[in-house]
Structures are given as C-alpha cells and as structure tokens.
Amino acid sequence: MIIELDSLDDSRLVDYTSLTDVALRKSLEAERGLYMAEGDKVIARAVNAGHTPRSFIMSKRWLEPLQPIIEQATGNSDGGDVPVYVASEELIEELTGFHVHRGALAAMNRPHLPELESFIGSHSSARRIVVLENLVNHTNVGAVFRSMAALGFDAVLLTDSASDPLYRRAVRVSMGTVFQVPWTRIENWPRSMQVLKDNGWITASLALRNDALTLDEFAQLPEVNAPDSKVALILGTEGDGLSNATIAHSDHAVVIPMAGEVDSLNVAAAGAVAAWELRLR
Ligand SMILES: C[S@@+](CC[C@H](N)C(=O)[O-])C[C@H]1O[C@@H](n2cnc3c(N)ncnc32)[C@H](O)[C@@H]1O
C-alpha cells in the first residue's frame, strides 16, 4: 500500500529512526532482524537475492522506477500489504538523520543464517573460502567480499563479532557482492574450525609470524596444489591480527613477505593477494 507522508508522526516509521548511531542501529536491527537497503540498485540486488522487504520509503520521483522491484518483492506494484512510504527528500533525511543515496530505502528482513555444518553441507562443491576473525571495519568487510567475488572464492564465514556485511557502508564498498557471495556467521570460533577440518578443509591462518610458510611455499604444497583441494584462508582483525589460539588450531600459518620496512598489509589487501595466489586454475 502506498502511504504519502507529510509528517513523521507515524509510529510505523520507527524502523527508519536513529540510523546514524552505528551501535544503536546495529543492535536495533539485529533485535528486529532488519537491515537497511539504500538506493534502487541495492534494493534490487537484495530482492533478487530473495530477501523480503518489511517496508519501503522513497521520494516521489523514485516510485515509478522502483515499481517493478516492489512488484517482484511483494507481488503487487503498490506493495500490497507492505507499506511503501512516499515523502519529500527533506522529510526522509529528517527521519533517518542522513542523506539517503538515490532517494530510496527499504527496511529488509534479515536472511536466515545457517549454522556452519549445514552451510558447509549445502556448499559441498566449494573449494575456496575465507574466514574473517572479528574484523571491525565495515569498509574492510565490504572490500573482502568484493575481492572474493572477483577472484572466484565460494563463500565467506564471519566470526560472531565481525562487522555486519549488511551494514550500508559494507554493502556499498562490496559493490553489492554481499548479496552474491554466500556467507554465514560461525560460533565458538576457533573451536569450530574443527568442523572445517573434519570436512576436508585445509585451514591457513594469514599471520605475520617468523615461522610461517610464505604464501608461495604454501601455494606449492602438494595438498594445496591438488586439483580437488579445499582451502580456508583465515584473516585477522585490523589491530591485533589473529588470536594465538586460531593460529595454533589451523593447519598452517602463512605470511606474505613484506618489503620496504612495512609491517603489514591492510587486511582486505592481504586477503586479495592470497586469494589471487590460491585461485583455482
Ligand atoms: C593489519 S593486519 C594485523 C596486523 C597485526 N599487528 C598482526 O601482527 O597480525 C590484519 C590481518 O591482515 C592479514 N595480513 C596483513 N598483512 C599480512 C601479511 N604480510 N602476511 C600475512 N597476513 C597478513 C592478517 O590476517 C592479519 O591478521
């Protein structure tokens, strides 16, 4: 149903408030099982990925271009039971607290995230995956997704305190690949690494250790080079890197040798370099 708004005095708009406070927004969205899709292209990608909208809000000029997507998502060009709020850009900005990219937002129901065992089971042909241990920065999370999509990786696993791939900054930096690359959360990390090992995954911690194999050495190991090898790359958090427990549990520690007295690469850059070296060929 299309609802034209001329004031913000509508309790159903609560999903769209307080969006600028990252922490609040995160907890509110997690609690309600929502995330915000911003702009026509992201909304279309989210709908094409099978995610369902709880409501839309947009300025009038976006209503017509978005109608095919609204119809695809709800079965009805006016949204059917799903509210489609139409308001001025100023009112939308007042409501959300930020300038809404391309004048449209959708409050989307979060997709169900399967547990690790069933995720691995339903991606049995996967050969290359990456694990993100507690990455805090949404830009890095988005950048990793983009690289993994581009370099042919099959999936991304995020430890439970890693940042949300569906946060608007992560979605934008990922160029929408968070809707393309399968992903889920993993609990009890690093103990749950055993699930990967039990399913034939070679686990490789990317870590700045003197005793680590270089990336070249690792890529040339017969078991990694084997045509049916399954490799899980593990990337560590921006500040402290991987925990000792993770490195100790994994099959190998792997380092990308650094030149020019540079300590380390940005985590997303390290992931891209390693993903290229370990690509299937
Ligand atoms: C910015 S680094 C963290 C640096 C941290 N001081 C450390 O010693 O690990 C974030 C993550 O990127 C990856 N990384 C960055 N540079 C790397 C390199 N040269 N070799 C292997 N992994 C690297 C690692 O997974 C690391 O945990």
The ligand as an SDF file (V2000), in Angstrom:
LIG
                    3D

 27 29  0  0  0  0  0  0  0  0999 V2000
   46.5330   -5.2180    9.5990 C   0  0  0  0  0  0  0  0  0  0  0  0
   46.8090   -6.8930    9.8560 S   0  0  0  0  0  0  0  0  0  0  0  0
   47.0720   -7.0200   11.6090 C   0  0  0  0  0  0  0  0  0  0  0  0
   48.4610   -6.7390   11.9810 C   0  0  0  0  0  0  0  0  0  0  0  0
   48.7990   -7.2390   13.3680 C   0  0  0  0  0  0  0  0  0  0  0  0
   49.6420   -6.3080   14.0100 N   0  0  0  0  0  0  0  0  0  0  0  0
   49.4540   -8.6060   13.2900 C   0  0  0  0  0  0  0  0  0  0  0  0
   50.5910   -8.7380   13.7410 O   0  0  0  0  0  0  0  0  0  0  0  0
   48.8410   -9.5480   12.7700 O   0  0  0  0  0  0  0  0  0  0  0  0
   45.2450   -7.6580    9.7530 C   0  0  0  0  0  0  0  0  0  0  0  0
   45.2820   -9.0190    9.1590 C   0  0  0  0  0  0  0  0  0  0  0  0
   45.7100   -8.9500    7.8140 O   0  0  0  0  0  0  0  0  0  0  0  0
   46.4180  -10.1140    7.4640 C   0  0  0  0  0  0  0  0  0  0  0  0
   47.7560   -9.6930    6.9940 N   0  0  0  0  0  0  0  0  0  0  0  0
   48.1520   -8.4170    6.7910 C   0  0  0  0  0  0  0  0  0  0  0  0
   49.3910   -8.3940    6.2910 N   0  0  0  0  0  0  0  0  0  0  0  0
   49.7980   -9.6850    6.1970 C   0  0  0  0  0  0  0  0  0  0  0  0
   50.9780  -10.3140    5.7310 C   0  0  0  0  0  0  0  0  0  0  0  0
   52.0120   -9.6090    5.2890 N   0  0  0  0  0  0  0  0  0  0  0  0
   51.0530  -11.6610    5.7640 N   0  0  0  0  0  0  0  0  0  0  0  0
   50.0060  -12.3960    6.2050 C   0  0  0  0  0  0  0  0  0  0  0  0
   48.8540  -11.8520    6.6510 N   0  0  0  0  0  0  0  0  0  0  0  0
   48.7530  -10.5190    6.6270 C   0  0  0  0  0  0  0  0  0  0  0  0
   46.4760  -10.9920    8.6800 C   0  0  0  0  0  0  0  0  0  0  0  0
   45.4470  -11.9570    8.6480 O   0  0  0  0  0  0  0  0  0  0  0  0
   46.2250  -10.0070    9.7980 C   0  0  0  0  0  0  0  0  0  0  0  0
   45.6470  -10.6310   10.9270 O   0  0  0  0  0  0  0  0  0  0  0  0
  1  2  1  0
  2  3  1  0
  2 10  1  0
  3  4  1  0
  4  5  1  0
  5  6  1  0
  5  7  1  0
  7  8  2  0
  7  9  1  0
 10 11  1  0
 11 12  1  0
 11 26  1  0
 12 13  1  0
 13 14  1  0
 13 24  1  0
 14 15  1  0
 14 23  1  0
 15 16  2  0
 16 17  1  0
 17 18  1  0
 17 23  2  0
 18 19  1  0
 18 20  2  0
 20 21  1  0
 21 22  2  0
 22 23  1  0
 24 25  1  0
 24 26  1  0
 26 27  1  0
M  CHG  2   2   1   9  -1
M  END
$$$$
